[in-house]
Amino acid sequence: MRVVIAEDLALLREGLTRILTAFDIEVAEAVDNGPALLPALLRHRPDVAVVDVRLPPTFTDEGLQAAIAARAQVPGLPVLVLSQHVEPLYARELLTDRRGGVGYLLKDRVSDVAQFVDAVRRVAAGGTAMDPEVVSQLLARRGPLAALTPREREVLGQMAEGRSNAAIAAKLFVTEKAISKHINNIFTKLAMPPSDDDNRRVLAVLAYLNA
């Protein structure tokens, strides 16, 4: 697996590089500014891009815009966004294009090495890796979710984090059959047809929540 990193903080950039390398993930290039990111992504066409939202020179949304531009030229390019804060606007913009794996993690989650590496691999494989806090804020912003029960909201949050039915059942200590029932109820209440593909299902839910 090959990764391109975009992070302006030298210590964090070096730390990410060392973590990925330790898990046999090749870092093709690590850049520290927005203008350098798009050429790097087009040059290497990595299995996944790990991108900070705010990069020099303006520290606004250079990282995200470069990633979106790269996905326009390399459809389905997997992108895992790192951010210091929950920024629903950026999450919504990233999720607009449903092709390819996507993820959004808060930077403090990177301290959990296993979780971070799992997120990188999941996104590279075409899945999703959404930070629970990001999911929580996205869910809280949508009125239609008022129809969901607390348990259904909990299940939806687990789905948005990229977990399978079996994984959700194990985490919530219920049967997989119960999870399937909750998910069917969720899609019925949100007027969304169920899907056999977990990744497409999660993307559809998140895209709807951010429409």
Protein Blocks (a to p, Z undefined) as FASTA:
>chain_A
ZZddddfblklmmmmmmmmmmnopacfbacfbfklmmmmmmmnopabdcddfbacfklpm
mmmmmmmmmmmmmghiacddddfbdcfklmmmmmmpmghjdddddfklmmmmmlmmmmmm
mmmnopacddfklmmmmmmmpmklmmpcfklmmmmmmmmnopafklmmmmnopafklmmm
mmmmmmmmnopacdfblklmmmmmmmmmmZZ
